[in-house]
């Protein structure tokens, strides 16, 4: 969930090289590949990263419908969206802005049912294994069969268990890249994080983030947690 209290953001369409203005505040789902978003002014974003099953619970519709989609806050929450947008924009301190967003999300989640224990357990297993677990084994450890696991993941997460495991495996590789003190080569990191070789890691990272490992680590390309380029 993105609360934008700065200048407008624009999404670049790689197919026709045009740009589309994004809503002031919006929700986006799981992405099949990276998206280029730009601003011609000051970037002021407050981003709430939900648990994997958070969107389907909060928005009360299958997460698969949100996959590769960007939805304006007002389309999700009606008139309440304008209220929280105005609050965040008018408050002076970052702490107060965060508190306003938290209160809004807590109000929206009040009375909602907990997520499926099956999916919560499967996610814990995937994270514990850093994404390095076959779907067949994951289904067995979760006490279900592959077809049901696939259906539940698509419904509550928006992607298949295999795809989700791949994302977690890439996150593990990125953590290793950031923390590596020179003890491991890029090929070693690729092997340790479950990729066939260095080329496989580079290819997958480029597809997911638009960056190579070298660009990700470059001191000339300082990035925030969501791979947003930061000014010096």
C-alpha angles and dihedrals in degrees: 000000000000124000108192115198095161134066121321121286124221130205116218115220106216092198098062098012090235127131131233125199113241122223116267089253126011150164123232130189136214111315128217090209140358125291127215112226122179141181131200092204140031117332111223111165134163108195125192111198109204128209111266092263094037098097096054091047096046098040095039097225133094114286089225088073089059095050111124089355133122115204126189115242091238090058089055103039107017120212092353088071092065091050096055092042091054091046095051092045094050100044114095104208126063090225091059092047090053091048091052091051091047093051090049093051093045090053090050093049096046110122096006119138121251119258122266112289088218093060094040090054093045090051092050089053093048092050093045089054094043088238092302099126130103116239091239091058092043091055091049093049090047092053097241141088128265097254094054092044090051092049094048093048093050090049100045105024102027096231137066121269088248092054092045091050089051091054091051090048089054091048088053090052091050091052090051090049092052095045098039110120094194096279093113130047120223087258089053092050090049091053094045092050095050104262122133094237144327093285091054092052093047093048094049093045091050090051095048101038107015089238135101119225089256092053091046092055097038114124087214091060105054110187137194121224092275092051092258112155111244126209121240 
